[in-house]
Amino acid sequence: MNILIADDDVTSRCVLEAVLSKLGYAVVSASDGLDALEKMQKDGAPDIVLLDWIMPGMDGIEVCRLYREAHPNAPKYIIILTARDSKSDTVQGLVAGANDYITKPFDNSELIARLGVGRRFVDMQKKLAERVDELKAALDHVKRLQAILPVCMYCHKIRNDPKSWERIEQYRADNPDAEFSHSICPDCMRKHYPDIKKK
């Protein structure tokens, strides 16, 4: 899984890159908020983002807020990294749209555990999105099937409700996108198959 690290401190960024690379993450780096926001919005952007709070140009909280406003349904997992550890700071980060909040200096085992939560969240969101797409496709298929109307193969009348048949030319004029299937209207059934009695 790809991960974006946004931190203007070169030392902190390099340490994070080394730790995460050893864990098997493909790391993308940004040195300021504007760069981070741009990379978060690219096609194929990392699903997990570590944002330092204090950065030049645009801080991590603002990056998070702007991203969430522009992409409210994106399954991106954003973690704010900061030395600020008051409860109000935590609340501010979460209100801006962060999923998690880690204070510096962080413990590697805590970071790994929280990234594990992020991976599970992203995987779950992707599976859910795939399921929604499957259900939408199934619903579209059902709607198409329901829209197919029976046409009598003899007189070419169409059944537009369970008890009413009308000429196909008229129905087509009123409903140009309709689809049809073969059937036999009651009149033609009696005419062409007089020996078959209606049950």
N, C-alpha and C positions, 0 to 999 in steps of 0.2 A: 504494500500500500504506500502511496506517496504521502509526504507530509511537508507542509510549508513552515519554515521557521522565519519569523520576522523579528529582528533584534538589531539595533544600531550598534551594540557593543560587539566588536569583532571577536574578542576572547570568548564571551558567552555563546555567541553564535557558533564558533568553531567547536567548543566543547559539546554543545547540543548536537551538532552535525556528526561528531565522532560517536557519541553514545547511540544516536538513532540509526546511524549506518550499520553499527555492529548488531543492532536488533533486526536488521533486514529492511528498514524503511528506505525508500528512495527519497532523498532530501532535496527540496527546493528552498533557496534562501532569498530573503529580502532584507535590505539594510535600512529601510524607512517605511513609514505608513503608506505613502502613495504607491511605492513599489509593491508593497504587500497587497494592497487592494486591487491593483492591476493584475497581479499574478493569480489572485483568488478568483477573478472573473474570466480567465482564459478557458478555452475549451480544454478539457482534460486536466483541469486544475486539481491540486491535491484535495483529498476529502477531509483531512485533519490539518488544522492550522494552530500553531503556537505563536501567539501575538504578545510581544512585549508591550507593556502599558505605555512607557515613556519612550517616544521615538520622535525624531525631527520631522517637520512637515505636517504629520498627522499622527496622533497617538493611537494606540491599539484599541481603545474604547471607541473612538470615532470611526476607525476602520471597520470594526465589528458592527456598529450601528448602521453605517452606510451600506455595508454588504447585505445585512438582513433586510433593510428597506428595499433594496433593489432585487433581492432574491429570497422572498419570504418562505418559499417551499423547498429551497435547496437543502439536501441532507448533509450539509457540511458541519463538522464538529470543531468548534472553536474554543481554544483554551487560552485564557489570559495569564501571562507570566508577569509577576511584578513583586517588588519588595514591599509594596503597600499592603498591609495586612489587617486593616481595620474592617469591622463588619460593614460599615457604610461603603467602603471601597469594593468589597465583595458584591454587595447588592448592586452597586453602580455597574459593575462589569456584567452581572447576570441580566440586569434590565436592558443593557445595550445589546443583548443577544448572545452572549457567551454561554457555552454549555458547561464550562468548568473554569476553575480559578486556582492557580498554583502560586504560592508565595516563594520568593527567592530568599536565601539560597535553598533550592529544592533538593530533596533526597531522590537519588536515581530510582530506587525501588518504588517510591510514590509516583514518580513521573511515568514509569513503565506501567504501573497498575492503572493509572488514569488514561493512558493511551490505549490500554486494552479495553477500557470502557468505551472509548471513542470508536475503536474499530468495531466493536459489537453493535454500537448505535448506527454507524454508517452501513454496516452489512444488513442490519434489520430494515433500515429505511430503503435501501436498494431493493431488497426482496419484496417489501411492501409495495413499492412503486411498480415492480414487475407484475405483481399480482393484480394491482389496480388496472394496469394496461391489459392484462389477460381478460379481466372481467368486462372492461369496456369493449374489447373486441368481440367477446361472446354476446354482449348485449346488442351490439350493432348487427351481428349475424341474426339474432332472434328478431330484431326489428325488420331486417330485410325479408326474412321468411314470412313474417306476419303481413308484410306489404304485398306479397304475391297473391294475386286474385285469380280465381278459377274462371276459365273461358270455355263455353260449350264448343266442342269440336265440330258440331254440325251447323248450328245457326249462328255461332260466334257471338252470342250474348254473353255478358259478363255478370257474375254475381257480386254485387257491391254490398250486400248484407245477406244474412242467412236465408231470407225469404224473397229477396228482390233481384231480378235479372234485367239488364238493359243492354242495348246495342253497344258493342265495343267501341265503335267509331265515336259515339257521343262521350263515352267515359274517357277515352284517350284524349279527346279534345279538352276535357276538363282536368285531366290528370296525366300530363305528358311523361312523367317519370315513373309511372306505375309499371310493375312487372306482373307477368301472367303465367298461369299453368293450365294444362288441359283438364277439362271436366265435361259433364253433360248436364244440361238444364232439364228440369222436370218434363217440359213439353216434348223435347227431343227423346228423352228416355221412353216416354209413352209411345211416341211415334215409331222409333227405331227398334225398341225392345218391348213390344206389347206383352210378351209372355212373362216378363219379369215384374213381379208384384212388389209394390212398396211395402216394406215391413214396418 
